[in-house]
Amino acid sequence: MAFLGESIPKLGFGLMRLPKLEDGSIDIGQVEQMVDAFLAAGCTYFDTARAYGDSEAAIRQALVERHPRESYQLATKIPAWRRSNAADARADFDISLEQTGAGYFDYYLIHNTGGPRTAVFDNFGIWDFVKQLKADGKVRHIGFSHHDSAERLEELLVAHPEMEFVQLQVNYADWDNDITQSRKCVEVAQAHGKPVIIMEPVRGGTLATPPAPVAEVLRAANPGRSFADWALRFALGTPGLITVLSGMSNMQQMEENLETWRTYEPLSESEMATLRLAKEKLDELLDNPCTNCQYCMKTCPMDIRIAPIMDALNRASMYSIDDGKNWFSFRDSSALT
């Protein structure tokens, strides 16, 4: 029996980490090249968000104004936690529509459920709002992205069975992680018959440039396979999959990911064993499971630069950085503001 998104190619273009020019603006010329290569390969799913800087405007220029609307699927998200009232939160939909010029959205997501953010969606009536958008034909499909436990995901799917899909963080490093709970979340989605969109398959780039002990395990098993290829192949094997979003930042990453998608074969049992060993090595080095998505920073009442701090701690641990500084001094409150 067919499920939502079954015909969509399994590699999606995540627009969170687009290439930048020296002045910090998005490199539209390079994004156009990446969009064209992506579509030419037969891939069609693009994922943006109000919270991804200027990516909605960028995709209007690189995609919407240059390609027929029926040739792609476009997803964006409503981040109610950024707003102080329901009216402003709902207005984000119209802003997204104007910014992208898309006319409608194929997939529209309640953005980043979990922790105190979920209460904002409840209090502002966002669940009913997106249902009405679908009824009005302004969006084709509705769902939500989730950064919380499998138990909380179960509660949300019970409370909102009208949601058609869920977007989850899935990669081999987080599959059995006690905090991220990728496996458990996928199993909950399956139990509710909800297909899955995968985000962070390369864990914010960590799995594309792993520390030496992890790299050694992967090279020993297959010296010709890139580290990102290992990670993407793992994610592509997820059952009930709509697509795997890769946050590609340049043409080289685009070409490499397209090659992985074109030549994809399920990982063998021995290859899965290799990834389990790689995960064990990574777990020995990582202090925390941060992916640098920066969602925590957007809602932090103290405006703490959490993601860069976690990244510094992880890199110091993973790559054995020791320049005489006490990295754990970051945990002192005076160093966090």
TADADA-V362379 format. One line per field, one symbol per residue. phi: phi as a letter, one per 40 degrees, with the letter a starting at -180 (. if undefined). burial: + if it has 24 or more other ideal C-beta (glycine too) atoms within 12 Angstrom, else -. Layout:
# TADADA-V362379
phi = ???
burial = ???
This chain:
# TADADA-V362379
phi = .cbdgcccdcbbccbcbccbcccgccccdccdccccccccchcabbbbadccfcccccccccbccbbddccabbbaabcdccbcacccccccccccccccgcgabcbbbccgchfcccccccccgcccccdcdcccgcbcbbaacbbacccccdcccccbccccabbbcbaccbdbccccfddcccccdcccgbcbbbbfcbfggdccbccdccdccccccacccccccdcccccccccgccabcbccbacccdccccccccbdbdccccccccccccccccccbccaccbgcgccccbcccfcccccccccccccccbfcabgcccccdccdccbb
burial = ---++--++++++++++++------+++-++++++-+++---++++++++++-+++++++++++--+----++++++++++++-----++-++--++-++++-+++++++++++--++-++--+-++-++--++---+++++++++++++-+++-++--+-++++++++++++++++--+++++++++++-+-+++++++++++++++-++-+++-++--+---++++++++++++++-++++++++++---++-+++-++-----+---+--+++-++-+++-++-++++++++++++------+--++++++++++--------+--+-------
